Amino acid sequence: MQTVNSYFTKNMKNRLIIKGTILTHSESFYVGEELFSSVLFSVINSWFYSNYENNGNLKVNISTEKAREFGKIKSAINGFTEDLHNLSINYCLFKEINENVHINGQKSNLYISVILENLFTNLRSLYDFLYHFVKIVLSEKELKQYPQKDSINNLINFSKNENNQDKLPKSIIWVLDNIESDLNDIKKIRDNIIHKGKDFLLTRKEGVLFMRVPIKETNSNDNLLPNILKSNDIDYNVEKYLNKIIKTTLKNIEDFGVIIHNEIFNNSEIQFNLYSISNYCIDEFNEFLINKNSY
């Protein structure tokens, strides 16, 4: 019989970092094993350490108004970092519960419903933080004209207004237009779950977990979730759905990171360094991203 101590000894990972940010060498800058590397994450942290001391105090002399905006960007970096960690941790928790045959089926579904809500909230938040990161590339004049409501949806609407075409860099307008459709999918899911109180209906078919969000009745033949898998079935494979929507979000974030990198580092004294996150769940999350196929 396996003891508790032997179980934990066997399953413990040898990690120096339980959860943190790592300055990364180019040879280690990839998604896999113990690191999740990101261009956008590298851009915003390079900006941060070029403008702030390690203790969080500004090391550049700027106006009070600009310092206030810098403070908002700094807070957004902290929030973005936490949501990247939470995305991997929530997936890891989903995997453990989904594969644990010792948890009562109804309890398992309740737990997973809460985790799914958390995952979609994480994804929505990651998009919203992009509103603040655009400020990194703006001139003082553009910053004064920037929309005050801190919402990526509001920024997209602002960028589509013909009168605002000279108030943002063209590359930013392009990438905002490019992510809008995927953002709307996340927004629709989160609004139905959080604001309209809709519930996930989870079922298993031959051991595989499926989900849908019915409009009214649990036995109705409908699903409020966007059909991102282009499936002919009313219920969507949960793992494939998560794989597709998380990968899409992370790709959009990286596209955003490349645009911001090109805008500020070609003509800037800011030193660009590579950064990654690591936590106790990141290897399972990376395996899910790399080895699982959503199609």
N, C-alpha and C positions, 0 to 999 in steps of 0.2 A: 504494500500500500504506500502511495506517495504522500509524504508529509507536506505541510504547508511550507516549511523552510526549504525543503528540496525543490518544491515547485517554483518558488520565487528565485532561488539560486539558479535554477536552470533557465528561467525566463528573463532574468535581469540583463539589461544591456550595459555594456561598458561605455559610459558617456561622461565626458568632462563637463558638458553643458546640458542642463535640464531644459532650459528655455532661454534663448538670447540671440543677439545680433553679432555677426562675425565679420571682421575685415578679412577679405578672401583673396588669395593669390589667383592669378588667371588660370593656372592649371587645375584649380579646385572649383572654378566657377561653372557649375552645372547643376541640374536638378537630378538628384539621385543619392542613395545611401543616406548620409546624415545631414546633408545640406539642401536647402531650397534657395537657389540663386535667382536674382531678378534684376533686370536692367533698371526698371523704375525704382526699385528699392535702393539700388546703388546710386542713382541720380539724386534722390531726395536726401539720402544720408550724406552724400558728398557735399550737397548744398548746405546741409545742417552743420557739418563740422568745419565748413569754410566760414560760417557766420557766427557760430556759437562755440564757447569754451565747453570742456567736458562737464563742467558743473551746470551748464544750461544758461549761462550769462552771455549776452551779446558781446562779440569782440570787434564789431564794426560800428562806426559812428554814422548813424542814420537818423532821420527825422522821427519824431514821436509817432506820427501817423504811419510811417513805413514800419517802425518797430512793432506797432500794434498788429499790422498784417503779418509780419514775420512770426509773431507769437502764435497767430492762428495757423500758419503753415507748420510751425513746430508741433502744435497740438495735433494737427492732422497726421503728421508723421508718426507720432506716438499711437494714435488710434488705428492707423493703417497697419502698423507693425503688429498690434494686438489682434487685429482681425485676420491677418495672415496666419498668425499662430493659432487662433481659434478655429479657423477653417480646417487646418490639419488635425487639431485635437478633436473637434466635433466629428470629423470623418472617422478618426481612429475609434472613437466611442461608438459610432454607428456600426462599424465593422465588428467590434467585440460583441455588442448586443445582438446584432443580426446573426452572428455565427454561434452564439451561445445557446445550445439546446436545453440547458438546464433552467432557463428563464421561462416562466409561464407565457404562452403565446399571446394572451391579451395584454399582459404587462409589457412584453417585448414591443408590441405595437404602440402602446402608449409612450414608452420611452423613445422609440424611433420617431414618432410624430413630433415630439418636442425637439429632438435633434435635427430633424429636417427643417423645422421652423428656424432653429438657430443657424443652420447652414445657409438658408436663403437670406436671412437677415445679415449674415457676414458678407455675402456676395453683394447685397445692395449697398452696404456701408463702404465696401472697397470702391465701388463706382463713385459714391458721393464724395469721397476724399479727393478724387481727381479735380474737383472744383478748386480746391485750395492749391494743388500742385501746379496748376496753370499759372498762378501768380508768380512763380519762380522765374518765368521767362518774360514777364511783362515789364515795359518801361514805366516810369513814374506816371506819365500821361495816361497810358493804357490802364494802369492800376486804379487811377481815379475814375475811369469810365467803366470799370468792371462791375457787373451786377452784384448787389449787396446780399441778396438771398443766397445762403450757402447750400445750393442744390445743383447737382449736375444736370437735372432736367431743365432747370431755369437757365443754366448756362448754355445748353443746347438750343433752347428757344431764342436766347439772346444772339447766338452765333448765326442763326438762320435768318435773322432780320436784315434786310438789305441795307438798312441805315447803319448797321454795326460792322460791316465788312472790313473797315479800316481800324477797328478797335481791338482786334485780335490778330495774331500771326496767322497767315493762311494755312500753315501746316496744322495749327490747333483747330481751326474751323474744319479742316478735312478729317482729322481723327475723331472729332466730336460727331460728325455726320456718320462716320464709319461704325461707331459703337452704338448708335441710337437704337437700332432694331434689337440688338442683344440686351441692352439695358431695359427696353420695354418688356421683354420676356421676364426678366427678374422682377421688375416693378409690378407686373400683373400678378405674379405668384405671391409676392410679399403683401400686396394690397388685399388680395383675396383672403389670405391667411390671417394677417395682423389686423387690418382695418375692417374687414367684412366678416370676420369670425368663421370662415369656412374651415372644414376639417379635412385632414388626409384620411382617405379610406385605403387601408393596407390589406392586401391579400397575398397568399402564397400559392404558387402553382408549381408542383413538382419541386418544392423546396426553394424556389426562386421568389424573391419579394417584388411585388408590384404595387403601384400606387395610382390613385386618382383623387381629384377634388371635385365631388359632385356639386352641381348647382343647388339642388334642393334636397331631394330624397337620396338616401344611401343606395337604393335599388334603381335609381334613374340611370339611363344610358347616356351619360354625358361626362365631360371632364373639363374643368376650368384651366388645367395646366396647359401651357403652350406645347404644341406637338413638335418639339425640337428634334425628336428622333424620326419624324415622318413615319410614324407607326400606323398600321391599319387597325390596331387593337385599341380599345377604350382605356385599358390599364397599361401603364408604362413601367418597364423594368427599372427599379429604383437605382441600382448600381450604374446601369448604362445612362440613365437620365442625369445622375449626379456627375458622372464622368464627363459627359458632353457639356453640361452647363458650367462646370468648374473650369474645364479646359478652355472653353470659349472666353470666360471672364478673364482668366490669367493671360490668354493671348492678347486680348484687348488692352489689358494693363501693360503688357510688354510693348505693344505698338505705341502706346501713350508714352512709355519711358523712352523709347528710341526718338520720338519726336521732340520731347523735352531735352533730351541729351543733345540732339543736333542743334537746337535753338540756343542753348546756353554755353556749351563747352567749346564750340568752334571759335567764339569771340569772347572768352571769359578767362579771368584769372583763377576761377574755381578749379581745384584739382580733382579730377575724377578718379574715384577709387571703387573697387568692387566690394559689395556687401551681400551677405546671405543671412538667412535665419536658420536656426537649428532648434529642435526640441525633441522630447522623448518619443513623439509620435511621427516625426517627419519622414522616417524611412518607409513606414507603411503608407503614408500619404503619397510619397513620391512613387512608390511601387504601383499604387492605384492609378496615378496619372500616366505613368510610362507604359505599364504592362496591360492595363485594362483597355479594351476596345469598346467604344460607345456605339459602334455601328453594327 
